[in-house]
Amino acid sequence: MELGMWFHQGGDADRARGAFAMAVVRDPSNERAWSNHGVVIQQMGRFEEALRSYRNAARVHPEVATSFFNMAKAYQDVGRVRDAIAMFRRAVIVKPDFY
């Protein structure tokens, strides 16, 4: 995780992606690693893969609103407004004071 954050902050998206991918292989229940992997992948323009990572994050820890918020932002970025609204709602249901 720390290495992925270091690469990401340094602007090396590909190495950050690899580090976060390794983190989720080592611990598939690591919600933060799944979410961070999704963020990096989304920034690389790989929308569907980012959504898979966010869905995995939500699956392992459905009580964390960030996963739903990340999905909403991904949908919003590609113009899928209805899907974005649905995920924003899920985030607020999970944590009413989220945003």
Backbone hydrogen bonds in HBPLUS format (Angstrom, degrees):
<---DONOR---> <-ACCEPTOR-->    atom                        ^
c    i                          cat <-CA-CA->   ^        H-A-AA   ^      H-
h    n   atom  resd res      DA  || num        DHA   H-A  angle D-A-AA Bond
n    s   type  num  typ     dist DA aas  dist angle  dist       angle   num
A0005-MET N   A0001-MET O   2.94 MM   4  6.28 158.3  1.99 155.4 161.1     1
A0006-TRP N   A0002-GLU O   2.89 MM   4  6.12 155.6  1.95 146.5 153.8     2
A0007-PHE N   A0003-LEU O   2.90 MM   4  6.18 165.2  1.92 156.1 158.8     3
A0008-HIS N   A0004-GLY O   2.89 MM   4  6.02 162.8  1.92 148.0 153.6     4
A0009-GLN N   A0005-MET O   2.85 MM   4  5.99 167.4  1.87 153.0 156.2     5
A0010-GLY N   A0006-TRP O   3.02 MM   4  6.14 137.0  2.21 138.1 150.1     6
A0010-GLY N   A0007-PHE O   3.10 MM   3  4.99 124.4  2.43  91.7 106.6     7
A0012-ASP N   A0007-PHE O   2.90 MM   5  5.11 156.6  1.96 153.7 148.0     8
A0011-GLY N   A0008-HIS O   3.02 MM   3  5.14 159.8  2.07 105.3 111.4     9
A0016-ALA N   A0012-ASP O   2.97 MM   4  6.17 154.0  2.04 151.4 159.9    10
A0017-ARG N   A0013-ALA O   2.79 MM   4  5.96 159.4  1.83 151.1 156.4    11
A0018-GLY N   A0014-ASP O   3.07 MM   4  6.32 159.1  2.12 143.4 148.6    12
A0019-ALA N   A0015-ARG O   2.94 MM   4  6.16 154.8  2.00 145.4 152.0    13
A0020-PHE N   A0016-ALA O   2.90 MM   4  6.15 163.9  1.93 156.8 160.7    14
A0021-ALA N   A0017-ARG O   2.85 MM   4  6.00 152.4  1.92 147.8 156.6    15
A0022-MET N   A0018-GLY O   2.96 MM   4  6.16 152.2  2.04 143.0 150.0    16
A0023-ALA N   A0019-ALA O   2.99 MM   4  6.26 149.5  2.08 141.1 149.8    17
A0024-VAL N   A0020-PHE O   3.04 MM   4  6.37 150.3  2.13 147.9 154.1    18
A0025-VAL N   A0021-ALA O   3.11 MM   4  6.35 142.8  2.26 140.9 151.1    19
A0026-ARG N   A0022-MET O   2.98 MM   4  6.22 160.2  2.02 151.2 156.2    20
A0027-ASP N   A0023-ALA O   2.94 MM   4  6.09 149.4  2.03 140.7 149.4    21
A0030-ASN N   A0027-ASP O   2.98 MM   3  5.58 155.8  2.04 128.9 129.1    22
A0034-TRP N   A0030-ASN O   3.12 MM   4  6.48 162.3  2.15 154.8 159.6    23
A0035-SER N   A0031-GLU O   2.88 MM   4  6.12 165.0  1.90 154.0 158.4    24
A0036-ASN N   A0032-ARG O   2.81 MM   4  5.94 166.2  1.83 150.1 154.3    25
A0037-HIS N   A0033-ALA O   2.84 MM   4  5.93 156.1  1.90 146.2 153.4    26
A0038-GLY N   A0034-TRP O   2.95 MM   4  6.21 157.8  2.00 147.1 153.1    27
A0039-VAL N   A0035-SER O   2.93 MM   4  6.26 154.9  1.99 150.9 157.8    28
A0040-VAL N   A0036-ASN O   3.04 MM   4  6.28 168.9  2.05 154.2 155.9    29
A0041-ILE N   A0037-HIS O   2.93 MM   4  6.11 167.9  1.94 155.0 159.0    30
A0042-GLN N   A0038-GLY O   2.79 MM   4  5.89 157.3  1.84 149.7 156.4    31
A0043-GLN N   A0039-VAL O   2.99 MM   4  6.22 155.9  2.05 147.4 153.6    32
A0044-MET N   A0040-VAL O   3.07 MM   4  6.36 128.9  2.34 138.1 152.0    33
A0044-MET N   A0041-ILE O   3.02 MM   3  4.97 132.5  2.25  93.5 107.3    34
A0046-ARG N   A0041-ILE O   3.08 MM   5  5.52 164.9  2.10 152.1 147.6    35
A0045-GLY N   A0042-GLN O   2.88 MM   3  5.05 158.2  1.93 107.5 113.8    36
A0050-ALA N   A0046-ARG O   3.00 MM   4  6.19 152.9  2.07 151.3 160.0    37
A0051-LEU N   A0047-PHE O   2.92 MM   4  6.25 158.3  1.97 155.6 161.5    38
A0052-ARG N   A0048-GLU O   3.06 MM   4  6.37 151.4  2.14 144.0 151.4    39
A0053-SER N   A0049-GLU O   3.12 MM   4  6.45 155.2  2.18 146.0 151.9    40
A0054-TYR N   A0050-ALA O   2.94 MM   4  6.29 161.0  1.97 154.5 159.9    41
A0055-ARG N   A0051-LEU O   2.79 MM   4  5.99 157.8  1.84 151.3 157.7    42
A0056-ASN N   A0052-ARG O   2.94 MM   4  6.16 155.6  2.00 146.2 152.8    43
A0057-ALA N   A0053-SER O   2.94 MM   4  6.24 155.2  2.00 147.8 154.8    44
A0058-ALA N   A0054-TYR O   2.92 MM   4  6.22 157.8  1.97 149.5 155.1    45
A0059-ARG N   A0055-ARG O   2.80 MM   4  6.01 145.5  1.92 145.4 155.9    46
A0060-VAL N   A0056-ASN O   3.01 MM   4  6.23 161.4  2.05 154.3 156.9    47
A0061-HIS N   A0057-ALA O   3.09 MM   4  6.19 148.8  2.19 144.3 152.8    48
A0064-VAL N   A0061-HIS O   3.13 MM   3  5.87 165.1  2.15 126.8 127.8    49
A0068-PHE N   A0065-ALA O   3.07 MM   3  5.47 119.5  2.46 108.2 121.8    50
A0069-PHE N   A0065-ALA O   3.01 MM   4  6.30 158.3  2.05 154.8 161.9    51
A0070-ASN N   A0066-THR O   2.80 MM   4  6.01 160.3  1.84 153.9 158.6    52
A0071-MET N   A0067-SER O   3.03 MM   4  6.29 154.4  2.10 142.1 149.0    53
A0072-ALA N   A0068-PHE O   2.91 MM   4  6.14 156.8  1.96 145.7 152.3    54
A0073-LYS N   A0069-PHE O   2.90 MM   4  6.23 158.8  1.95 153.5 158.5    55
A0074-ALA N   A0070-ASN O   2.97 MM   4  6.20 155.8  2.03 146.9 153.6    56
A0075-TYR N   A0071-MET O   2.93 MM   4  6.21 166.3  1.95 156.7 159.7    57
A0076-GLN N   A0072-ALA O   2.86 MM   4  6.05 158.5  1.90 149.6 156.5    58
A0077-ASP N   A0073-LYS O   2.87 MM   4  6.04 155.5  1.93 147.6 153.7    59
A0078-VAL N   A0075-TYR O   3.22 MM   3  5.45 137.3  2.41 100.4 111.3    60
A0080-ARG N   A0075-TYR O   2.86 MM   5  4.98 150.6  1.95 154.8 147.3    61
A0079-GLY N   A0076-GLN O   3.04 MM   3  5.03 163.7  2.07 107.2 111.3    62
A0084-ALA N   A0080-ARG O   2.95 MM   4  6.19 153.0  2.03 149.8 158.6    63
A0085-ILE N   A0081-VAL O   2.87 MM   4  6.13 161.7  1.90 157.2 160.9    64
A0086-ALA N   A0082-ARG O   3.02 MM   4  6.26 159.3  2.07 146.5 152.2    65
A0087-MET N   A0083-ASP O   3.04 MM   4  6.31 155.0  2.10 147.4 153.4    66
A0088-PHE N   A0084-ALA O   2.87 MM   4  6.14 156.3  1.93 153.4 160.6    67
A0089-ARG N   A0085-ILE O   2.91 MM   4  6.13 157.6  1.96 149.3 155.4    68
A0090-ARG N   A0086-ALA O   3.02 MM   4  6.33 152.3  2.10 140.2 147.8    69
A0091-ALA N   A0087-MET O   2.97 MM   4  6.23 156.2  2.02 148.1 153.8    70
A0092-VAL N   A0088-PHE O   3.07 MM   4  6.39 153.9  2.14 147.3 153.9    71
A0093-ILE N   A0089-ARG O   2.85 MM   4  6.12 149.1  1.94 151.1 160.6    72
A0094-VAL N   A0090-ARG O   2.97 MM   4  6.17 162.0  2.00 152.3 156.2    73
A0095-LYS N   A0091-ALA O   2.95 MM   4  6.14 156.2  2.01 143.5 150.7    74
A0098-PHE N   A0095-LYS O   2.84 MM   3  5.19 144.2  1.96 135.9 132.9    75
